[in-house]
Amino acid sequence: MGDGTGVVSQMADDMEDLQLDMADELLGHAVDLLADRRATEPQIRFLTDRLTESLRQVVRVAESRGLRLGAISSLRAGPVSERCEPERHEPERHEPGRRDPERGEPDVEVP
């Protein structure tokens, strides 16, 4: 392991800084989108996916920097990539004339 002053270490630091800056910018977009009552479900789902990706990167940065400082506990469950596999969302199918029972709405007969 190097002393943290080499070219590769500097490139890694630069990438981590970029990831943190992007996460901060994404948070600003999230605040704006969530304040917009016209935001659609697909927009919010897209935002949620991007926030999840960003949070995963931020955790990696924290773990990497923590390892360099000797601050990461050996009790962690493993790398974040193994703990946080992304879920893929399938578009929901909704039949016209049907209500959504998950929202507490009764199902109605469709002629």
MARRONU-482072 format. One record per atom (N, C-alpha, C): residue number from 1; y negated, z, x. Coordinates in pm, 1 decimal, padded with zeros to 6 digits, always signed. Example, Ala and Ser with C-alpha at 12.3 -4.5 7.8 and 13.67 -1.06 7.14 Angstrom:
<atoms>
{seq:1, north:+00569.0, up:+00780.0, east:+01319.0}
{seq:1, north:+00450.0, up:+00780.0, east:+01230.0}
{seq:1, north:+00330.0, up:+00780.0, east:+01320.0}
{seq:2, north:+00225.0, up:+00708.0, east:+01285.0}
{seq:2, north:+00106.0, up:+00714.0, east:+01367.0}
{seq:2, north:-00003.0, up:+00787.0, east:+01290.0}
</atoms>
This chain:
<atoms>
{seq:1, north:+00117.3, up:+00000.0, east:+00084.3}
{seq:1, north:+00000.0, up:+00000.0, east:+00000.0}
{seq:1, north:-00123.5, up:+00000.0, east:+00088.8}
{seq:2, north:-00220.8, up:-00079.8, east:+00051.6}
{seq:2, north:-00341.6, up:-00091.9, east:+00132.5}
{seq:2, north:-00437.4, up:+00023.7, east:+00109.9}
{seq:3, north:-00549.0, up:+00013.9, east:+00180.1}
{seq:3, north:-00649.1, up:+00120.1, east:+00169.8}
{seq:3, north:-00752.3, up:+00092.8, east:+00060.0}
{seq:4, north:-00735.1, up:-00017.0, east:-00014.6}
{seq:4, north:-00824.8, up:-00046.1, east:-00125.8}
{seq:4, north:-00950.3, up:-00119.8, east:-00086.6}
{seq:5, north:-00958.4, up:-00165.1, east:+00039.8}
{seq:5, north:-01078.9, up:-00234.1, east:+00084.7}
{seq:5, north:-01055.3, up:-00381.6, east:+00113.1}
{seq:6, north:-00934.0, up:-00428.9, east:+00094.5}
{seq:6, north:-00901.3, up:-00567.8, east:+00126.3}
{seq:6, north:-00945.3, up:-00666.3, east:+00019.1}
{seq:7, north:-00923.9, up:-00793.5, east:+00048.5}
{seq:7, north:-00962.6, up:-00901.7, east:-00041.9}
{seq:7, north:-00888.9, up:-00891.6, east:-00174.9}
{seq:8, north:-00758.5, up:-00865.3, east:-00170.2}
{seq:8, north:-00680.1, up:-00855.9, east:-00294.2}
{seq:8, north:-00726.6, up:-00737.3, east:-00377.7}
{seq:9, north:-00753.8, up:-00625.7, east:-00314.5}
{seq:9, north:-00803.5, up:-00508.3, east:-00386.9}
{seq:9, north:-00937.5, up:-00538.0, east:-00452.9}
{seq:10, north:-01023.7, up:-00609.1, east:-00381.3}
{seq:10, north:-01154.8, up:-00643.2, east:-00438.1}
{seq:10, north:-01138.7, up:-00737.8, east:-00557.1}
{seq:11, north:-01045.6, up:-00833.5, east:-00545.9}
{seq:11, north:-01021.0, up:-00925.2, east:-00658.1}
{seq:11, north:-00968.1, up:-00847.6, east:-00778.8}
{seq:12, north:-00878.6, up:-00752.2, east:-00755.4}
{seq:12, north:-00824.7, up:-00670.5, east:-00864.4}
{seq:12, north:-00935.3, up:-00586.5, east:-00928.3}
{seq:13, north:-01021.2, up:-00528.5, east:-00846.3}
{seq:13, north:-01133.8, up:-00450.4, east:-00899.0}
{seq:13, north:-01226.5, up:-00538.0, east:-00983.1}
{seq:14, north:-01254.0, up:-00658.9, east:-00934.1}
{seq:14, north:-01340.3, up:-00751.3, east:-01008.4}
{seq:14, north:-01278.0, up:-00788.0, east:-01143.0}
{seq:15, north:-01147.0, up:-00813.1, east:-01144.6}
{seq:15, north:-01077.7, up:-00847.2, east:-01269.3}
{seq:15, north:-01080.5, up:-00729.6, east:-01366.2}
{seq:16, north:-01057.7, up:-00609.9, east:-01315.8}
{seq:16, north:-01062.5, up:-00491.3, east:-01401.2}
{seq:16, north:-01202.2, up:-00472.4, east:-01460.1}
{seq:17, north:-01304.5, up:-00492.4, east:-01377.0}
{seq:17, north:-01442.0, up:-00479.7, east:-01426.1}
{seq:17, north:-01469.6, up:-00582.6, east:-01535.1}
{seq:18, north:-01421.4, up:-00704.2, east:-01517.4}
{seq:18, north:-01438.6, up:-00809.2, east:-01617.0}
{seq:18, north:-01368.6, up:-00770.8, east:-01748.1}
{seq:19, north:-01246.5, up:-00718.6, east:-01737.8}
{seq:19, north:-01172.6, up:-00677.6, east:-01857.7}
{seq:19, north:-01246.2, up:-00565.7, east:-01931.6}
{seq:20, north:-01301.5, up:-00471.6, east:-01859.2}
{seq:20, north:-01375.7, up:-00362.5, east:-01923.1}
{seq:20, north:-01504.0, up:-00413.8, east:-01988.2}
{seq:21, north:-01573.2, up:-00506.7, east:-01921.7}
{seq:21, north:-01694.3, up:-00565.4, east:-01980.2}
{seq:21, north:-01660.6, up:-00642.5, east:-02107.9}
{seq:22, north:-01550.9, up:-00717.0, east:-02106.0}
{seq:22, north:-01510.3, up:-00793.1, east:-02224.0}
{seq:22, north:-01473.2, up:-00698.6, east:-02338.6}
{seq:23, north:-01407.7, up:-00587.8, east:-02307.2}
{seq:23, north:-01371.9, up:-00489.7, east:-02409.9}
{seq:23, north:-01498.1, up:-00431.3, east:-02473.4}
{seq:24, north:-01596.8, up:-00402.7, east:-02392.0}
{seq:24, north:-01722.5, up:-00348.4, east:-02443.2}
{seq:24, north:-01792.6, up:-00449.3, east:-02533.8}
{seq:25, north:-01793.1, up:-00574.9, east:-02493.8}
{seq:25, north:-01854.0, up:-00679.9, east:-02576.1}
{seq:25, north:-01778.1, up:-00696.4, east:-02707.9}
{seq:26, north:-01645.8, up:-00690.7, east:-02701.8}
{seq:26, north:-01564.3, up:-00702.4, east:-02822.2}
{seq:26, north:-01593.7, up:-00589.0, east:-02919.9}
{seq:27, north:-01616.5, up:-00469.8, east:-02868.8}
{seq:27, north:-01651.7, up:-00357.9, east:-02955.4}
{seq:27, north:-01780.5, up:-00386.3, east:-03032.9}
{seq:28, north:-01876.4, up:-00449.3, east:-02967.2}
{seq:28, north:-02000.0, up:-00486.2, east:-03035.4}
{seq:28, north:-01974.9, up:-00584.8, east:-03147.8}
{seq:29, north:-01888.1, up:-00683.9, east:-03121.6}
{seq:29, north:-01852.7, up:-00780.3, east:-03226.3}
{seq:29, north:-01780.3, up:-00710.7, east:-03341.1}
{seq:30, north:-01695.1, up:-00615.2, east:-03308.4}
{seq:30, north:-01619.4, up:-00542.5, east:-03411.5}
{seq:30, north:-01715.0, up:-00466.8, east:-03503.7}
{seq:31, north:-01812.9, up:-00400.2, east:-03446.1}
{seq:31, north:-01909.8, up:-00325.9, east:-03526.2}
{seq:31, north:-01981.5, up:-00420.7, east:-03622.3}
{seq:32, north:-02023.5, up:-00536.2, east:-03570.7}
{seq:32, north:-02094.3, up:-00633.7, east:-03655.1}
{seq:32, north:-02005.0, up:-00687.2, east:-03766.8}
{seq:33, north:-01882.5, up:-00725.1, east:-03732.4}
{seq:33, north:-01793.1, up:-00782.7, east:-03833.0}
{seq:33, north:-01756.7, up:-00680.0, east:-03940.0}
{seq:34, north:-01728.3, up:-00558.5, east:-03898.7}
{seq:34, north:-01689.9, up:-00456.5, east:-03995.0}
{seq:34, north:-01806.2, up:-00413.2, east:-04084.2}
{seq:35, north:-01927.9, up:-00434.1, east:-04039.2}
{seq:35, north:-02045.0, up:-00402.8, east:-04121.6}
{seq:35, north:-02072.2, up:-00513.4, east:-04223.9}
{seq:36, north:-02013.0, up:-00629.4, east:-04203.9}
{seq:36, north:-02033.9, up:-00743.9, east:-04292.6}
{seq:36, north:-01933.9, up:-00737.7, east:-04408.1}
{seq:37, north:-01981.0, up:-00709.4, east:-04526.5}
{seq:37, north:-01893.1, up:-00697.0, east:-04643.3}
{seq:37, north:-01828.6, up:-00830.2, east:-04680.4}
{seq:38, north:-01878.3, up:-00940.2, east:-04625.3}
{seq:38, north:-01819.8, up:-01070.8, east:-04655.3}
{seq:38, north:-01707.0, up:-01107.2, east:-04558.5}
{seq:39, north:-01676.8, up:-01018.4, east:-04464.7}
{seq:39, north:-01569.3, up:-01045.3, east:-04368.8}
{seq:39, north:-01437.4, up:-01061.6, east:-04444.5}
{seq:40, north:-01363.5, up:-01163.6, east:-04406.9}
{seq:40, north:-01238.1, up:-01193.1, east:-04475.3}
{seq:40, north:-01120.9, up:-01123.3, east:-04406.6}
{seq:41, north:-01010.1, up:-01115.7, east:-04477.4}
{seq:41, north:-00890.1, up:-01054.8, east:-04418.9}
{seq:41, north:-00845.9, up:-01127.6, east:-04291.7}
{seq:42, north:-00842.0, up:-01261.3, east:-04290.1}
{seq:42, north:-00803.8, up:-01328.5, east:-04165.7}
{seq:42, north:-00899.3, up:-01296.3, east:-04049.6}
{seq:43, north:-01028.7, up:-01282.0, east:-04077.4}
{seq:43, north:-01123.1, up:-01246.8, east:-03972.1}
{seq:43, north:-01094.3, up:-01106.6, east:-03918.6}
{seq:44, north:-01068.4, up:-01014.4, east:-04009.4}
{seq:44, north:-01041.5, up:-00876.7, east:-03966.9}
{seq:44, north:-00907.4, up:-00868.0, east:-03894.0}
{seq:45, north:-00808.6, up:-00943.4, east:-03940.1}
{seq:45, north:-00678.6, up:-00945.7, east:-03872.1}
{seq:45, north:-00694.0, up:-01003.3, east:-03730.4}
{seq:46, north:-00772.8, up:-01110.6, east:-03716.3}
{seq:46, north:-00798.7, up:-01169.8, east:-03584.7}
{seq:46, north:-00867.6, up:-01067.5, east:-03494.9}
{seq:47, north:-00968.9, up:-00999.4, east:-03549.8}
{seq:47, north:-01038.7, up:-00896.1, east:-03474.4}
{seq:47, north:-00941.5, up:-00787.3, east:-03430.1}
{seq:48, north:-00854.7, up:-00744.5, east:-03518.9}
{seq:48, north:-00757.3, up:-00639.8, east:-03487.3}
{seq:48, north:-00664.8, up:-00684.4, east:-03373.7}
{seq:49, north:-00621.4, up:-00809.0, east:-03378.5}
{seq:49, north:-00536.0, up:-00860.7, east:-03270.7}
{seq:49, north:-00610.2, up:-00860.2, east:-03137.7}
{seq:50, north:-00737.4, up:-00903.5, east:-03138.6}
{seq:50, north:-00814.9, up:-00906.5, east:-03013.9}
{seq:50, north:-00841.1, up:-00764.4, east:-02963.8}
{seq:51, north:-00870.5, up:-00671.4, east:-03054.5}
{seq:51, north:-00893.0, up:-00533.0, east:-03013.6}
{seq:51, north:-00766.6, up:-00472.6, east:-02952.4}
{seq:52, north:-00651.7, up:-00507.2, east:-03010.1}
{seq:52, north:-00524.7, up:-00458.1, east:-02956.4}
{seq:52, north:-00501.6, up:-00512.3, east:-02815.3}
{seq:53, north:-00525.7, up:-00641.4, east:-02797.6}
{seq:53, north:-00511.3, up:-00700.4, east:-02663.4}
{seq:53, north:-00605.8, up:-00632.4, east:-02564.6}
{seq:54, north:-00728.3, up:-00611.9, east:-02607.7}
{seq:54, north:-00828.3, up:-00551.4, east:-02521.0}
{seq:54, north:-00791.9, up:-00407.4, east:-02485.5}
{seq:55, north:-00747.4, up:-00332.5, east:-02585.0}
{seq:55, north:-00707.4, up:-00194.1, east:-02559.3}
{seq:55, north:-00589.9, up:-00189.3, east:-02462.1}
{seq:56, north:-00497.0, up:-00281.6, east:-02477.5}
{seq:56, north:-00383.1, up:-00288.7, east:-02385.9}
{seq:56, north:-00432.2, up:-00310.5, east:-02242.5}
{seq:57, north:-00531.4, up:-00399.6, east:-02224.4}
{seq:57, north:-00586.5, up:-00425.3, east:-02090.9}
{seq:57, north:-00658.6, up:-00302.5, east:-02036.2}
{seq:58, north:-00733.3, up:-00235.0, east:-02122.2}
{seq:58, north:-00806.1, up:-00115.9, east:-02078.7}
{seq:58, north:-00708.4, up:-00006.8, east:-02034.9}
{seq:59, north:-00597.8, up:+00008.0, east:-02106.7}
{seq:59, north:-00496.5, up:+00106.0, east:-02067.3}
{seq:59, north:-00438.5, up:+00069.5, east:-01931.3}
{seq:60, north:-00412.7, up:-00058.6, east:-01909.3}
{seq:60, north:-00361.4, up:-00102.1, east:-01777.6}
{seq:60, north:-00460.4, up:-00068.7, east:-01666.5}
{seq:61, north:-00588.9, up:-00093.3, east:-01692.1}
{seq:61, north:-00691.5, up:-00061.4, east:-01593.0}
{seq:61, north:-00691.0, up:+00088.9, east:-01565.2}
{seq:62, north:-00687.7, up:+00168.4, east:-01671.0}
{seq:62, north:-00687.9, up:+00314.1, east:-01653.6}
{seq:62, north:-00565.6, up:+00360.2, east:-01575.5}
{seq:63, north:-00449.1, up:+00303.6, east:-01608.6}
{seq:63, north:-00327.4, up:+00341.4, east:-01536.0}
{seq:63, north:-00336.0, up:+00298.7, east:-01389.9}
{seq:64, north:-00385.6, up:+00179.1, east:-01366.1}
{seq:64, north:-00397.6, up:+00129.3, east:-01229.0}
{seq:64, north:-00491.6, up:+00217.2, east:-01147.5}
{seq:65, north:-00605.6, up:+00246.0, east:-01204.8}
{seq:65, north:-00702.2, up:+00329.6, east:-01133.2}
{seq:65, north:-00650.9, up:+00472.5, east:-01118.4}
{seq:66, north:-00579.1, up:+00519.9, east:-01219.5}
{seq:66, north:-00521.0, up:+00653.1, east:-01211.4}
{seq:66, north:-00414.7, up:+00662.9, east:-01103.2}
{seq:67, north:-00333.6, up:+00557.4, east:-01091.8}
{seq:67, north:-00231.9, up:+00556.1, east:-00986.7}
{seq:67, north:-00295.8, up:+00562.4, east:-00848.5}
{seq:68, north:-00406.7, up:+00488.6, east:-00834.1}
{seq:68, north:-00475.3, up:+00489.6, east:-00704.5}
{seq:68, north:-00531.6, up:+00627.1, east:-00673.4}
{seq:69, north:-00563.5, up:+00702.3, east:-00777.7}
{seq:69, north:-00617.6, up:+00837.0, east:-00758.0}
{seq:69, north:-00508.3, up:+00943.7, east:-00760.5}
{seq:70, north:-00384.2, up:+00902.4, east:-00790.8}
{seq:70, north:-00274.4, up:+00997.7, east:-00799.6}
{seq:70, north:-00280.0, up:+01082.5, east:-00924.6}
{seq:71, north:-00347.2, up:+01030.7, east:-01029.0}
{seq:71, north:-00369.5, up:+01111.5, east:-01148.2}
{seq:71, north:-00274.8, up:+01080.9, east:-01263.7}
{seq:72, north:-00190.7, up:+00980.1, east:-01251.0}
{seq:72, north:-00101.8, up:+00943.9, east:-01361.5}
{seq:72, north:+00023.3, up:+01030.3, east:-01356.1}
{seq:73, north:+00056.2, up:+01089.9, east:-01467.8}
{seq:73, north:+00173.5, up:+01175.8, east:-01478.4}
{seq:73, north:+00300.9, up:+01092.7, east:-01474.6}
{seq:74, north:+00403.3, up:+01145.3, east:-01416.0}
{seq:74, north:+00532.8, up:+01076.4, east:-01415.5}
{seq:74, north:+00602.2, up:+01087.4, east:-01550.2}
{seq:75, north:+00540.6, up:+01158.2, east:-01645.6}
{seq:75, north:+00599.8, up:+01174.8, east:-01778.3}
{seq:75, north:+00571.6, up:+01056.4, east:-01870.0}
{seq:76, north:+00490.7, up:+00959.7, east:-01825.4}
{seq:76, north:+00458.8, up:+00844.2, east:-01909.5}
{seq:76, north:+00586.6, up:+00768.2, east:-01941.4}
{seq:77, north:+00588.5, up:+00702.9, east:-02055.1}
{seq:77, north:+00708.0, up:+00635.1, east:-02105.1}
{seq:77, north:+00737.1, up:+00502.8, east:-02035.1}
{seq:78, north:+00654.6, up:+00460.8, east:-01945.4}
{seq:78, north:+00674.0, up:+00332.9, east:-01877.8}
{seq:78, north:+00548.6, up:+00248.8, east:-01887.6}
{seq:79, north:+00553.2, up:+00128.2, east:-01832.3}
{seq:79, north:+00435.8, up:+00041.7, east:-01833.9}
{seq:79, north:+00391.0, up:+00009.9, east:-01976.3}
{seq:80, north:+00261.3, up:-00005.6, east:-01992.5}
{seq:80, north:+00205.7, up:-00034.1, east:-02124.2}
{seq:80, north:+00266.1, up:-00160.3, east:-02183.5}
{seq:81, north:+00302.8, up:-00256.6, east:-02101.2}
{seq:81, north:+00360.5, up:-00380.2, east:-02153.1}
{seq:81, north:+00493.2, up:-00355.5, east:-02223.0}
{seq:82, north:+00563.3, up:-00250.3, east:-02183.4}
{seq:82, north:+00689.8, up:-00217.3, east:-02248.4}
{seq:82, north:+00669.0, up:-00129.9, east:-02371.4}
{seq:83, north:+00559.5, up:-00052.8, east:-02375.9}
{seq:83, north:+00534.8, up:+00037.9, east:-02487.2}
{seq:83, north:+00463.7, up:-00030.2, east:-02603.0}
{seq:84, north:+00390.2, up:-00134.5, east:-02576.6}
{seq:84, north:+00299.6, up:-00190.6, east:-02676.4}
{seq:84, north:+00322.4, up:-00339.2, east:-02697.4}
{seq:85, north:+00439.8, up:-00375.8, east:-02737.2}
{seq:85, north:+00464.4, up:-00517.0, east:-02766.3}
{seq:85, north:+00385.7, up:-00556.7, east:-02889.4}
{seq:86, north:+00316.7, up:-00670.2, east:-02883.9}
{seq:86, north:+00236.3, up:-00710.5, east:-02999.3}
{seq:86, north:+00322.7, up:-00749.4, east:-03117.9}
{seq:87, north:+00275.0, up:-00713.7, east:-03236.5}
{seq:87, north:+00341.5, up:-00757.1, east:-03358.5}
{seq:87, north:+00279.5, up:-00887.6, east:-03401.5}
{seq:88, north:+00361.6, up:-00975.6, east:-03450.5}
{seq:88, north:+00311.3, up:-01102.5, east:-03502.9}
{seq:88, north:+00305.8, up:-01092.0, east:-03653.7}
{seq:89, north:+00191.1, up:-01121.3, east:-03708.4}
{seq:89, north:+00171.6, up:-01111.3, east:-03851.9}
{seq:89, north:+00196.9, up:-01245.5, east:-03917.9}
{seq:90, north:+00282.0, up:-01242.8, east:-04016.6}
{seq:90, north:+00306.7, up:-01362.0, east:-04097.5}
{seq:90, north:+00209.4, up:-01359.3, east:-04214.3}
{seq:91, north:+00156.3, up:-01475.0, east:-04252.2}
{seq:91, north:+00067.3, up:-01475.5, east:-04367.9}
{seq:91, north:+00141.9, up:-01429.5, east:-04491.9}
{seq:92, north:+00074.7, up:-01346.6, east:-04571.0}
{seq:92, north:+00136.4, up:-01297.2, east:-04693.8}
{seq:92, north:+00132.9, up:-01406.3, east:-04799.2}
{seq:93, north:+00240.4, up:-01414.7, east:-04873.0}
{seq:93, north:+00245.8, up:-01509.7, east:-04984.0}
{seq:93, north:+00214.8, up:-01433.2, east:-05110.9}
{seq:94, north:+00125.8, up:-01488.2, east:-05188.2}
{seq:94, north:+00087.3, up:-01422.9, east:-05312.0}
{seq:94, north:+00095.5, up:-01525.2, east:-05424.6}
{seq:95, north:+00175.2, up:-01492.1, east:-05522.6}
{seq:95, north:+00190.2, up:-01582.7, east:-05635.5}
{seq:95, north:+00075.0, up:-01562.3, east:-05732.1}
{seq:96, north:+00015.8, up:-01671.4, east:-05779.9}
{seq:96, north:-00090.2, up:-01657.0, east:-05879.2}
{seq:96, north:-00037.3, up:-01582.0, east:-06001.3}
{seq:97, north:-00118.5, up:-01494.3, east:-06056.6}
{seq:97, north:-00078.9, up:-01418.8, east:-06174.2}
{seq:97, north:-00005.3, up:-01290.6, east:-06142.3}
{seq:98, north:+00024.9, up:-01267.0, east:-06014.3}
{seq:98, north:+00094.4, up:-01144.7, east:-05973.5}
{seq:98, north:-00005.9, up:-01047.6, east:-05914.6}
{seq:99, north:+00018.1, up:-00922.3, east:-05938.3}
{seq:99, north:-00066.0, up:-00819.5, east:-05878.8}
{seq:99, north:+00011.2, up:-00757.0, east:-05763.7}
{seq:100, north:-00060.9, up:-00695.8, east:-05675.1}
{seq:100, north:-00000.9, up:-00638.0, east:-05555.9}
{seq:100, north:+00040.9, up:-00494.0, east:-05582.4}
{seq:101, north:+00172.6, up:-00465.0, east:-05591.7}
{seq:101, north:+00216.8, up:-00327.9, east:-05619.3}
{seq:101, north:+00182.8, up:-00230.8, east:-05505.8}
{seq:102, north:+00165.0, up:-00279.4, east:-05382.5}
{seq:102, north:+00130.3, up:-00190.3, east:-05272.1}
{seq:102, north:-00009.9, up:-00133.6, east:-05287.7}
{seq:103, north:-00091.8, up:-00198.3, east:-05365.8}
{seq:103, north:-00226.7, up:-00148.6, east:-05391.6}
{seq:103, north:-00230.9, up:-00065.1, east:-05518.6}
{seq:104, north:-00116.0, up:-00035.6, east:-05575.1}
{seq:104, north:-00109.3, up:+00044.9, east:-05694.3}
{seq:104, north:-00131.5, up:-00035.2, east:-05820.9}
{seq:105, north:-00129.0, up:-00165.6, east:-05808.0}
{seq:105, north:-00147.4, up:-00251.3, east:-05925.1}
{seq:105, north:-00011.0, up:-00286.2, east:-05981.7}
{seq:106, north:+00005.4, up:-00278.8, east:-06112.8}
{seq:106, north:+00136.2, up:-00313.1, east:-06171.1}
{seq:106, north:+00163.8, up:-00462.6, east:-06160.8}
{seq:107, north:+00290.7, up:-00495.0, east:-06145.7}
{seq:107, north:+00334.6, up:-00633.6, east:-06146.3}
{seq:107, north:+00329.7, up:-00684.0, east:-06289.9}
{seq:108, north:+00289.5, up:-00806.8, east:-06308.2}
{seq:108, north:+00283.0, up:-00863.5, east:-06444.2}
{seq:108, north:+00373.4, up:-00982.8, east:-06451.7}
{seq:109, north:+00415.2, up:-01012.8, east:-06572.0}
{seq:109, north:+00500.3, up:-01129.1, east:-06594.4}
{seq:109, north:+00421.5, up:-01256.5, east:-06566.8}
{seq:110, north:+00484.6, up:-01349.0, east:-06495.2}
{seq:110, north:+00424.4, up:-01479.7, east:-06471.1}
{seq:110, north:+00494.0, up:-01577.4, east:-06564.5}
{seq:111, north:+00416.6, up:-01644.6, east:-06650.6}
{seq:111, north:+00480.3, up:-01735.2, east:-06746.1}
{seq:111, north:+00550.7, up:-01849.8, east:-06678.3}
</atoms>
